[in-house]
Amino acid sequence: MSKKLNFSAIFLVILLSIYVKIIGYVYLGEIVSIVYILLRAPKISRELLTGVKLIGLWILVQLISDILNNVDYASSAKGIFAPILMIAAVIMIYNNFLDKRDLLPSLFIGYIIGILIILFLSVDPIFLDNPWKWGIGSTVNFLFAIWFSYFSINKRNIVLIIFTLVFVVISNFFSARSMSGMALFAMIFYLLRNNKKITSTLKNVINSKGGMIKVVVSVFLLVFLLNFVVTIIFTSDIYLNTLDSASKDKILRQSSIKYGALVGGRTEILISAQAFFDRPFIGHGSWAKDSHYIDNYVKISEDLNLSDGEGWKDWSYELGLIPAHSFLMGALVWGGIFAGFFWLFVLGKIIRLFFNHAEQMNYFSILLLINFFWSILFSPFGYNNRWASVFSLAFLFYYERKLNKKNS
């Protein structure tokens, strides 16, 4: 269905995407959302209620963990206010952008443009070193997805296929392997979603007795298989010959370890899992620091030939944080098992949406939620990802309600 852009909404969201430093980085949209909550005391919709309760649990157990671990006030404030700011902004956007008016395309275009402007103005050396990987690539990908899903009159699959294949080639050239993989997976899922046999099987599985357990086991098996396949591809001469020498060396080191390419690219999970199991109920506190885990991280990385020289090692010790390159693992390490319930709940909602409503999902929703699923498992919950999560969460709750209503 074709829509019209709302330029006022785009400009407003660009402004809300400006951030300032108050102890930690806070977006203007998060500040406005807190004011909105305090002044309006908005009603929490049924779709958001469970998530809000789990955020409350996360905040409570994080506070207890910080007290027991003697965390300093500044670190504790940053750790506790992160989920508060996020859910407040979700409520504001859900109620004012999605729940009452059909502003979804304009909302996300404003967010994308706002973040891109900030990246250019901040002169971030990481972004400038590889602009495609750290901003330009995802901007192009999501703007195409918005156009294809909401503005293209004839949604011809060949256009999506050509764009995705070109995008995958370019992204691999710039070492953005996870981004290219998610785009490819989103395209495949979109093209298969109208197969009635596949969608019927998905619904039968998720709605059967113990359906979610079956899905989780299947996902683990799929990841294991994917790790095997990706490792073969990444160590093949055909793929390696497309890379520059630095990228080639890095991908070879990551893919040649005994755990495979996926773990090689996210070795932090080995340490964060250890830290979680050491304190599964009380966690290590907000912005958890412990040189013991840094020692283990450095040792594992060196043993697996994954370290990037002395500068990398010095940076790891200077930062001091227990490695947790994941929304979920970060919450588990900082606050214990109960702090992670919210992200487990969100993962479950994404899975149910894909299994129950596959044939009704447009390409944008598929791409967005696949990226969000990946971020929960494999991306750090920093201020930039916190703001991105606001839009993904608001969309998830809105889209689920929309599809449930359509089927009722």
C-alpha distance (Angstrom), angle and dihedral (degrees) to the residues before:
residue distance angle dihedral
M1 . . .
S2 3.80 . .
K3 3.81 118.1 .
K4 3.79 138.3 -173.4
L5 3.77 124.7 -118.0
N6 3.79 119.5 -114.5
F7 3.81 103.9 -146.0
S8 3.81 93.0 -171.3
A9 3.81 89.8 58.7
I10 3.81 91.3 46.5
F11 3.81 92.2 51.9
L12 3.82 92.0 45.4
V13 3.81 93.3 52.5
I14 3.82 90.6 47.2
L15 3.82 88.0 56.6
L16 3.82 91.7 46.2
S17 3.83 88.6 54.4
I18 3.82 92.4 64.9
Y19 3.80 111.6 106.3
V20 3.80 135.0 -155.8
K21 3.79 132.5 -167.9
I22 3.83 115.5 -108.1
I23 3.82 105.5 158.4
G24 3.82 83.5 -48.2
Y25 3.79 131.4 11.8
V26 3.82 114.4 -68.6
Y27 3.80 126.6 -177.2
L28 3.78 120.4 -130.0
G29 3.81 87.0 -124.2
E30 3.81 90.1 58.8
I31 3.81 92.0 50.4
V32 3.81 91.0 48.6
S33 3.81 90.3 48.5
I34 3.81 92.2 54.7
V35 3.81 89.9 50.8
Y36 3.82 88.8 47.0
I37 3.82 92.0 52.3
L38 3.81 93.3 47.0
L39 3.81 96.1 46.3
R40 3.79 101.3 35.7
A41 3.82 101.8 29.9
P42 3.82 87.9 -155.1
K43 3.77 121.9 -152.3
I44 3.80 112.4 -102.2
S45 3.79 109.0 -126.3
R46 3.79 119.7 -128.7
E47 3.80 91.2 -111.7
L48 3.81 91.5 58.8
L49 3.80 99.2 38.7
T50 3.82 99.7 88.7
G51 3.80 90.9 45.7
V52 3.82 91.3 50.4
K53 3.83 90.6 50.8
L54 3.80 91.5 50.4
I55 3.81 90.1 48.7
G56 3.81 86.9 53.6
L57 3.82 89.4 52.1
W58 3.81 90.0 48.6
I59 3.81 91.5 52.1
L60 3.82 92.8 47.2
V61 3.80 96.3 49.8
Q62 3.81 91.1 43.0
L63 3.80 90.0 54.3
I64 3.82 90.7 49.4
S65 3.82 90.6 47.6
D66 3.80 91.5 49.9
I67 3.80 91.5 51.0
L68 3.81 93.5 47.9
N69 3.81 91.7 46.3
N70 3.84 94.4 45.2
V71 3.80 92.5 -123.9
D72 3.80 114.6 -176.2
Y73 3.82 117.5 -106.1
A74 3.80 96.5 -110.4
S75 3.81 94.5 51.5
S76 3.79 91.6 43.6
A77 3.80 91.6 50.5
K78 3.81 91.2 51.9
G79 3.80 92.2 47.4
I80 3.80 95.6 47.2
F81 3.80 98.3 40.3
A82 3.83 94.1 50.7
P83 3.85 94.4 77.6
I84 3.83 91.1 37.4
L85 3.81 92.5 55.3
M86 3.78 91.7 44.1
I87 3.82 98.2 51.5
A88 3.83 92.7 41.5
A89 3.82 89.6 55.5
V90 3.82 91.0 45.6
I91 3.82 90.6 55.0
M92 3.80 92.5 47.6
I93 3.81 94.5 48.6
Y94 3.80 93.9 41.9
N95 3.81 92.7 51.3
N96 3.81 99.0 40.8
F97 3.81 106.9 28.6
L98 3.78 105.8 28.2
D99 3.78 110.9 17.8
K100 3.80 97.6 53.0
R101 3.82 106.8 24.0
D102 3.78 135.1 31.5
L103 3.79 95.9 -118.1
L104 3.78 98.7 130.5
P105 3.85 100.6 120.8
S106 3.82 92.2 44.7
L107 3.81 90.4 47.0
F108 3.79 93.5 56.7
I109 3.80 95.3 40.0
G110 3.81 88.3 54.2
Y111 3.79 91.1 49.4
I112 3.82 93.0 48.1
I113 3.81 93.7 48.2
G114 3.81 92.3 44.2
I115 3.80 94.2 52.9
L116 3.80 92.1 44.6
I117 3.83 91.9 52.1
I118 3.80 90.6 50.5
L119 3.82 91.4 49.3
F120 3.79 91.3 54.2
L121 3.81 94.6 44.0
S122 3.81 95.0 45.8
V123 3.83 91.6 59.3
D124 3.82 88.8 -143.4
P125 3.84 107.2 -170.9
I126 3.81 91.6 -146.0
F127 3.82 90.7 54.7
L128 3.80 93.1 43.9
D129 3.81 91.1 49.5
N130 3.83 91.4 59.0
P131 3.85 111.7 5.3
W132 3.81 94.4 173.2
K133 3.79 94.2 55.4
W134 3.80 96.5 43.0
G135 3.80 102.2 41.2
I136 3.79 121.2 -28.3
G137 3.80 95.1 66.9
S138 3.80 96.7 52.2
T139 3.82 89.8 43.7
V140 3.80 91.6 55.8
N141 3.80 91.7 43.8
F142 3.80 96.3 50.9
L143 3.80 95.7 40.7
F144 3.80 88.3 54.6
A145 3.82 90.2 47.5
I146 3.81 91.0 51.9
W147 3.81 91.9 48.2
F148 3.80 93.1 46.0
S149 3.81 94.2 46.8
Y150 3.82 102.2 38.9
F151 3.81 110.4 18.3
S152 3.80 108.0 29.2
I153 3.80 109.7 97.9
N154 3.81 95.3 -162.8
K155 3.81 107.8 38.7
R156 3.79 96.4 -158.9
N157 3.78 112.4 -174.0
I158 3.80 92.1 -144.7
V159 3.83 89.5 65.3
L160 3.81 90.4 53.7
I161 3.80 92.3 45.9
I162 3.82 94.2 50.2
F163 3.81 93.0 45.6
T164 3.82 92.8 48.2
L165 3.79 95.0 48.4
V166 3.82 91.7 49.1
F167 3.81 89.9 45.6
V168 3.81 91.7 50.6
V169 3.81 92.3 51.0
I170 3.81 93.1 48.6
S171 3.82 93.2 44.6
N172 3.79 92.7 50.7
F173 3.78 89.5 49.5
F174 3.83 88.2 56.8
S175 3.84 92.4 44.9
A176 3.84 93.3 -109.6
R177 3.80 93.7 136.7
S178 3.80 99.6 153.3
M179 3.81 91.2 48.3
S180 3.80 91.9 51.5
G181 3.81 91.1 45.4
M182 3.79 93.1 53.4
A183 3.81 91.8 48.2
L184 3.80 90.2 51.4
F185 3.81 92.7 47.0
A186 3.83 91.3 47.8
M187 3.81 90.9 52.1
I188 3.81 93.0 49.2
F189 3.81 92.5 48.2
Y190 3.81 91.3 48.1
L191 3.80 92.5 50.9
L192 3.81 92.6 48.2
R193 3.80 97.5 42.8
N194 3.82 93.9 90.1
N195 3.79 92.5 56.7
K196 3.82 101.3 109.0
K197 3.80 93.6 -157.0
I198 3.82 91.3 55.7
T199 3.82 96.2 44.4
S200 3.81 91.5 45.2
T201 3.81 90.4 52.3
L202 3.81 91.5 49.0
K203 3.81 91.7 52.2
N204 3.80 93.2 46.2
V205 3.79 92.0 50.8
I206 3.83 98.2 47.6
N207 3.81 93.6 43.4
S208 3.80 96.3 45.4
K209 3.80 124.1 97.4
G210 3.79 107.4 -71.3
G211 3.80 88.9 5.9
M212 3.79 96.5 151.4
I213 3.82 91.5 50.2
K214 3.81 89.3 52.1
V215 3.80 89.9 50.0
V216 3.82 93.8 48.7
V217 3.81 91.3 49.7
S218 3.81 89.7 47.5
V219 3.81 91.2 49.8
F220 3.81 91.0 51.9
L221 3.80 90.4 49.8
L222 3.81 90.2 47.0
V223 3.82 91.5 50.6
F224 3.81 89.8 48.9
L225 3.82 90.3 51.4
L226 3.81 91.6 43.5
N227 3.80 90.4 51.3
F228 3.81 89.1 53.6
V229 3.81 94.3 47.7
V230 3.82 95.1 43.1
T231 3.80 90.9 49.3
I232 3.81 90.5 54.6
I233 3.81 91.9 47.9
F234 3.81 95.2 45.7
T235 3.82 92.7 50.4
S236 3.81 94.6 46.8
D237 3.81 119.5 108.7
I238 3.80 91.0 -130.7
Y239 3.82 91.4 61.4
L240 3.81 97.2 36.3
N241 3.80 92.4 53.1
T242 3.82 89.3 63.5
L243 3.83 92.2 61.5
D244 3.78 134.0 79.7
S245 3.81 117.2 -112.7
A246 3.83 96.1 -97.9
S247 3.81 93.8 49.4
K248 3.80 90.7 43.0
D249 3.80 91.7 54.0
K250 3.81 92.8 47.5
I251 3.80 96.3 47.5
L252 3.81 91.3 46.4
R253 3.79 91.2 53.4
Q254 3.82 92.6 46.8
S255 3.80 94.6 45.5
S256 3.79 98.2 43.5
I257 3.81 97.8 62.8
K258 3.80 119.3 104.4
Y259 3.84 92.4 -110.4
G260 3.81 93.6 59.3
A261 3.81 135.5 -120.7
L262 3.82 98.7 -59.1
V263 3.81 94.2 55.3
G264 3.80 90.0 39.0
G265 3.78 88.6 60.2
R266 3.80 93.4 46.6
T267 3.82 106.7 34.0
E268 3.82 88.7 150.2
I269 3.79 88.6 80.8
L270 3.82 90.6 67.9
I271 3.82 90.2 58.9
S272 3.81 97.2 39.0
A273 3.82 89.5 51.7
Q274 3.80 89.5 52.4
A275 3.81 91.6 48.5
F276 3.81 91.5 48.9
F277 3.81 94.3 50.3
D278 3.80 89.9 48.1
R279 3.84 90.0 59.5
P280 3.81 107.8 12.4
F281 3.81 97.4 162.1
I282 3.80 108.4 33.9
G283 3.81 101.0 27.4
H284 3.81 125.4 -155.7
G285 3.81 98.7 -78.8
S286 3.81 134.1 -105.5
W287 3.80 114.9 -38.1
A288 3.79 87.1 6.6
K289 3.79 114.4 -149.7
D290 3.80 126.1 -171.7
S291 3.80 124.3 153.0
H292 3.82 89.4 -153.9
Y293 3.79 90.7 70.8
I294 3.80 92.2 42.6
D295 3.82 87.9 54.5
N296 3.80 89.8 52.1
Y297 3.81 92.0 45.7
V298 3.79 92.6 51.4
K299 3.82 91.8 44.9
I300 3.81 93.8 49.9
S301 3.80 91.5 45.6
E302 3.80 92.0 50.0
D303 3.81 93.2 44.2
L304 3.80 89.5 52.0
N305 3.83 91.5 43.5
L306 3.82 90.9 -118.6
S307 3.81 100.6 123.1
D308 3.79 118.8 112.4
G309 3.79 99.1 -143.8
E310 3.80 134.5 -80.8
G311 3.81 93.1 -52.4
W312 3.79 89.9 61.8
K313 3.82 91.3 48.4
D314 3.82 93.0 48.4
W315 3.82 90.2 48.7
S316 3.82 91.3 51.9
Y317 3.80 92.1 53.2
E318 3.80 93.5 42.1
L319 3.81 91.1 52.7
G320 3.80 89.8 45.5
L321 3.81 96.2 -171.4
I322 3.78 121.3 137.9
P323 3.83 102.3 -106.0
A324 3.82 109.9 -106.4
H325 3.80 110.5 154.5
S326 3.82 93.0 -178.7
F327 3.82 140.1 75.2
L328 3.79 89.2 -132.4
M329 3.80 99.1 43.0
G330 3.80 91.0 43.9
A331 3.81 90.4 56.6
L332 3.82 91.7 45.1
V333 3.80 93.1 49.4
W334 3.81 95.2 44.8
G335 3.80 100.7 40.4
G336 3.81 108.9 10.4
I337 3.80 131.8 -118.5
F338 3.81 96.6 -38.8
A339 3.82 91.6 55.1
G340 3.79 88.6 59.3
F341 3.81 96.0 54.1
F342 3.81 92.7 90.1
W343 3.81 93.9 57.3
L344 3.81 91.4 43.9
F345 3.81 87.6 52.6
V346 3.82 90.9 51.1
L347 3.82 92.2 48.0
G348 3.81 88.3 52.2
K349 3.81 91.9 50.9
I350 3.81 91.9 51.2
I351 3.80 91.5 49.5
R352 3.82 92.3 48.9
L353 3.80 91.4 48.4
F354 3.81 92.0 52.8
F355 3.79 94.0 45.4
N356 3.81 98.4 42.3
H357 3.82 101.5 36.8
A358 3.81 106.2 25.6
E359 3.81 95.6 129.0
Q360 3.83 92.4 51.7
M361 3.81 97.7 48.6
N362 3.79 117.9 104.7
Y363 3.80 122.4 -141.5
F364 3.81 94.9 -100.4
S365 3.80 93.0 54.5
I366 3.80 91.4 48.7
L367 3.81 93.9 49.1
L368 3.82 93.9 44.1
L369 3.80 95.6 49.1
I370 3.81 94.4 43.7
N371 3.81 88.4 53.7
F372 3.80 90.7 46.4
F373 3.82 91.9 49.1
W374 3.81 89.5 51.6
S375 3.81 92.2 48.0
I376 3.80 92.7 52.3
L377 3.79 89.5 55.0
F378 3.80 103.3 33.2
S379 3.84 112.9 17.9
P380 3.83 130.3 79.9
F381 3.81 116.7 -110.0
G382 3.81 96.4 -123.7
Y383 3.80 125.8 151.7
N384 3.81 93.2 -88.1
N385 3.81 93.5 51.1
R386 3.80 89.9 43.8
W387 3.82 90.1 59.5
A388 3.81 91.1 44.9
S389 3.82 89.1 51.1
V390 3.80 90.3 56.7
F391 3.80 90.9 64.3
S392 3.80 94.4 40.5
L393 3.81 92.4 50.1
A394 3.81 94.1 45.4
F395 3.80 89.0 50.1
L396 3.81 93.0 46.6
F397 3.81 93.9 53.1
Y398 3.81 92.1 42.9
Y399 3.79 95.9 46.2
E400 3.80 93.7 46.8
R401 3.79 90.6 52.2
K402 3.80 91.5 46.5
L403 3.82 93.7 51.7
N404 3.81 93.4 42.8
K405 3.82 89.6 53.2
K406 3.78 91.4 48.9
N407 3.80 90.6 54.2
S408 3.80 97.5 42.7
